């Protein structure tokens, strides 16, 4: 499973990229406002693109097909690895068909059901982003929706990759991998928790203490 960072925090992205474990980045207007206040989308995306070679998802505000296409073509000029996020609406689906034919990769976003994902795949989207955390918040089971999407895509061998988005916990990441989702896009805070375990810390401490004792014995 690929790991994307769901962030516009350049330091966090740099740190994950240095470790070699950041396969891409996803942003949205809320993330850019939170992580890079006062900065223009263009500036932030270019900075991220100088660090990460994998896909970088960028979201605009166009709602009509022609507006979405116009914005997408502009975003595509910022860096060659830009992927354009398009909301799952009638206009969005129409824009996805045009953009993908033009060679602009799209990530259909704000997906909350298997049927939405199915239409995005039929429209030729490169990626589809089910929002698991927001589904859980609404009292539904986000990971069950992901399971349904992965199953449906396998049945018909769709090329569209599933990005598990709106991740809130390490458990979401683990479930995404168990289900076989292609990608999980993870907030830096959750990413930092992935390699931690209290028993690992305890184990290191014990080995350090025993090493010191063993050295002491050899003297
Ligand atoms: C990423 O593609 C999504 O925009 C993001 O994961 C949404 O996360 P949120 O539901 O925590 O805002």
Boltz pocket constraint, residues with backbone or C-beta under 6 A from the ligand:
constraints:
  - pocket:
      binder: B
      contacts: [[A, 6], [A, 26], [A, 27], [A, 28], [A, 109], [A, 129], [A, 131], [A, 133], [A, 134], [A, 165], [A, 166], [A, 167], [A, 185]]
      max_distance: 6.0
